[in-house]
């Protein structure tokens, strides 16, 4: 059987950390930024980790 291909959409959105956790960018930072407060936009800049509940399915898609 041929090798499984990684889902390219997921590969562009997620990165694995050295400890095996998954990093992601935050949502709601692409447009309509005028009505969002500076504090909110500043928080959206930073990447964060994927929740425990979603980790398993995302790891499967990244390695598939």
Secondary structure per residue as TSV (DSSP state, phi and psi in degrees):
chain	resnum	aa	ss	phi	psi
A	1	X	-	360.0	146.1
A	2	X	-	-72.6	163.7
A	3	X	-	-66.4	152.8
A	4	X	-	-76.4	141.7
A	5	X	-	-95.2	142.1
A	6	X	-	-69.8	141.8
A	7	X	-	-71.1	112.9
A	8	X	H	-65.4	-32.5
A	9	X	H	-62.6	-40.4
A	10	X	H	-71.8	-37.8
A	11	X	H	-62.7	-31.0
A	12	X	H	-78.7	-22.4
A	13	X	H	-98.7	-25.2
A	14	X	E	-124.9	148.4
A	15	X	E	-132.9	141.5
A	16	X	E	-85.0	139.1
A	17	X	-	-86.2	172.6
A	18	X	T	-63.0	-31.5
A	19	X	T	-85.8	-0.7
A	20	X	S	96.2	2.5
A	21	X	-	-81.8	168.0
A	22	X	E	-113.9	125.9
A	23	X	E	-93.5	148.5
A	24	X	E	-144.0	159.1
A	25	X	-	-84.9	160.2
A	26	X	-	-87.2	151.5
A	27	X	S	-85.2	172.1
A	28	X	S	71.4	30.9
A	29	X	-	-120.4	10.6
A	30	X	S	-91.2	-34.3
A	31	X	S	-157.5	175.7
A	32	X	-	53.3	54.8
A	33	X	-	-90.0	-12.5
A	34	X	T	-67.0	-34.8
A	35	X	T	-86.4	-7.2
A	36	X	S	-89.0	141.4
A	37	X	-	-73.0	158.4
A	38	X	H	-58.1	-41.8
A	39	X	H	-59.9	-43.4
A	40	X	H	-66.4	-43.5
A	41	X	H	-66.8	-34.6
A	42	X	H	-65.6	-41.8
A	43	X	H	-65.1	-33.4
A	44	X	H	-71.4	-19.0
A	45	X	H	-65.5	-37.3
A	46	X	S	-78.3	140.6
A	47	X	-	-76.2	160.3
A	48	X	E	-140.6	178.5
A	49	X	E	-95.1	151.7
A	50	X	-	-72.4	144.8
A	51	X	-	-66.0	155.6
A	52	X	H	-55.4	-39.9
A	53	X	H	-63.1	-33.7
A	54	X	H	-94.2	-13.9
A	55	X	H	-55.8	-45.4
A	56	X	H	-62.3	-46.3
A	57	X	H	-69.1	-35.5
A	58	X	H	-71.7	-39.3
A	59	X	H	-61.5	-38.4
A	60	X	H	-64.5	-41.3
A	61	X	H	-69.4	-35.9
A	62	X	H	-70.9	-32.3
A	63	X	H	-95.5	-12.8
A	64	X	-	-65.9	360.0
